[in-house]
Structures are given as structure tokens and as C-alpha cells.
């Protein structure tokens, strides 16, 4: 389970991460990542988007549970004060846990690199 302190709840936070964040897509998911200019003591905050395009309610809930656990295990790798939105694509409903993990690792790595490059250029 993703700790409450690390859950994104406000629509404005989702919108900010999606519109302003670095995006990285894979076959099963898309990651949007943005960081605060002054991170403070807050840790990373994560939100999940799993639409009806992924499948039935049973499939969507399975994908959400898998993504929640995968993200929870990777919280320590995310920059402090970052906002992350993970959007599941329809292919995630038939993906294995290992494939979701691989796609998430790859997409997070790319998004973090792009974000650090942006802040270094500014």
C-alpha cells in the first residue's frame, strides 16, 4: 500500500504534473514527473490514472494494485519534493507484473533524467 503521505489527492497537483512535468512513455504506461523548486521536507507524491480504456473494473483494480505496489517500492529513488503521475495505457491490462515493473523503471529513469536536465539548464 502506498503511504498516505505520498498519495496525490488534489486535481491541481495532477494537472501540474501532467502539464509541466517531464513525460516518458512505454508500452504499458506513461510517467509525468515534476519537481518543486524548493523541495522542503516533503517526500515525493504519486498519483495513478487508470481509465476505463484499460478494461473492466476487475482489470483496472488489478492494474492499480500492481502500480501502487511498484511505485511504493521505488519511492526512495524519486527526487525529494517530486510529483509523479503514472497513467496506465490499455496494454497494461494484459501485462505481467514483471513487464509493468520494467516499464515503470525505464520510464521513471528517463523522466528523472529529463527533469534534472531541465533544472540544470535553467
Steps between C-alpha positions, in 0.01 A plus 500: 500500500620848416537707822246781536774764516610400150157496331397775263143608568436842349404541134728806481801283593413249226455781250829667591697176469342409166527845341837615632682178574744296298318221317628155423289230337529126460273230358293462816521838675595866487682681782476876559750641753550852629701630794450796729760774483523490882434137600494553877444201730226344284568174327379408154125495430355250254167477317365225279267534201336180380215571257222278373704446184717261706211257540230387736491609864673178602788557256530871594518416869764234435710749304457764774608258774806394300602857418445616859731229630762560231507874568513447878812287459666778296415806715856525631633537143284806423628854555382670819196719442417341165150449365449189290194395301497147357239452228421142403450427131262228368793260450555498879193280552670202333854577620674288759618642830861474380422686177325780693801521734743519208296768322461703820874485576588605148243783483589634846870500415441695181264748669748564784782558250286743300396687815856534627613617155225767501597631843869502406427706187287754687 
